[in-house]
Amino acid sequence: MAQELAFAAPRAEEMTEVAVGLGSAGVTGLAEGVIVKFAPGLGALEPVFTWGTLLGVPLVGVAGALFTRGMISGVFKGIAAGGAAILGYSLPAIVAPFMPAGGRAREQIGGGPGVKQLPAGMTNAPQRAQSQARVGLEF
């Protein structure tokens, strides 16, 4: 069966499919975003909820879209799209601590050669150094 490429005004079926897909993608993204946002408060269950939601929702959406027809297939396409969008948005922040550069960039600089640490109670040292500096032209 050959497919056609045609430009025409959308019919009710196409508009309904787009509206159902966008609605289900929006609801899926909202629900999945809330679950991922509040998962760190669950303690030891955080990885289960975070990774389970990020990977499970798009898989359920794809499986449902492949094995159904009609408007239900459009709903599952929206679920897959919303889940994939949240996965793509969240993945860099989740993977960054495991990357070599991400872990070193967040380490605190400790004492050592070339690092001057102020003693306790020296909170006004920058202001004092600025007031003692001689800036300007002298004739």
Backbone hydrogen bonds, N-H to C=O, Kabsch-Sander energy under -0.5 kcal/mol:
donor,donor_aa,acceptor,acceptor_aa,energy
6,A,4,E,-0.6
8,A,6,A,-0.6
15,M,11,R,-2.2
16,T,12,A,-2.4
17,E,13,E,-2.4
18,V,14,E,-2.4
19,A,15,M,-2.5
20,V,16,T,-2.7
21,G,17,E,-2.3
22,L,18,V,-2.8
23,G,19,A,-2.4
24,S,20,V,-2.5
25,A,21,G,-2.2
26,G,22,L,-2.4
27,V,23,G,-2.3
28,T,24,S,-2.3
29,G,25,A,-2.7
30,L,26,G,-2.2
31,A,27,V,-2.6
32,E,28,T,-2.9
33,G,29,G,-2.4
34,V,30,L,-2.0
35,I,31,A,-2.0
36,V,32,E,-2.5
37,K,33,G,-2.2
38,F,34,V,-2.2
39,A,35,I,-0.9
41,G,38,F,-1.0
42,L,39,A,-2.2
43,G,40,P,-1.0
45,L,42,L,-1.4
46,E,43,G,-1.6
49,F,45,L,-2.4
50,T,46,E,-3.0
51,W,47,P,-2.2
52,G,47,P,-0.6
52,G,48,V,-1.6
53,T,49,F,-2.0
54,L,50,T,-2.7
55,L,51,W,-2.3
56,G,52,G,-2.1
57,V,53,T,-1.8
59,L,55,L,-1.2
60,V,56,G,-2.6
61,G,57,V,-2.3
62,V,58,P,-2.6
63,A,59,L,-2.6
64,G,60,V,-2.5
65,A,61,G,-2.3
66,L,62,V,-2.1
67,F,63,A,-1.7
68,T,64,G,-0.5
72,I,69,R,-0.7
74,G,70,G,-1.4
75,V,71,M,-2.0
76,F,72,I,-2.3
77,K,73,S,-2.2
78,G,74,G,-2.0
79,I,75,V,-2.2
80,A,76,F,-2.5
81,A,77,K,-2.4
82,G,78,G,-2.8
83,G,79,I,-2.5
84,A,80,A,-2.3
85,A,81,A,-2.0
86,I,82,G,-2.1
87,L,83,G,-2.2
88,G,84,A,-2.6
89,Y,85,A,-2.0
90,S,86,I,-2.4
91,L,87,L,-2.3
94,I,90,S,-1.7
95,V,91,L,-2.5
96,A,92,P,-1.7
98,F,95,V,-1.4
99,M,95,V,-0.6
99,M,96,A,-1.3
103,G,99,M,-1.8
104,R,100,P,-1.5
105,A,101,A,-2.0
106,R,102,G,-0.7
107,E,104,R,-1.0
112,G,115,V,-0.6
115,V,112,G,-1.9
116,K,114,G,-0.6
117,Q,115,V,-0.6
122,M,119,P,-1.3
125,A,122,M,-1.0
128,R,124,N,-2.4
129,A,125,A,-2.6
130,Q,126,P,-1.9
131,S,127,Q,-2.2
132,Q,128,R,-1.7
133,A,129,A,-0.8
135,V,133,A,-0.8
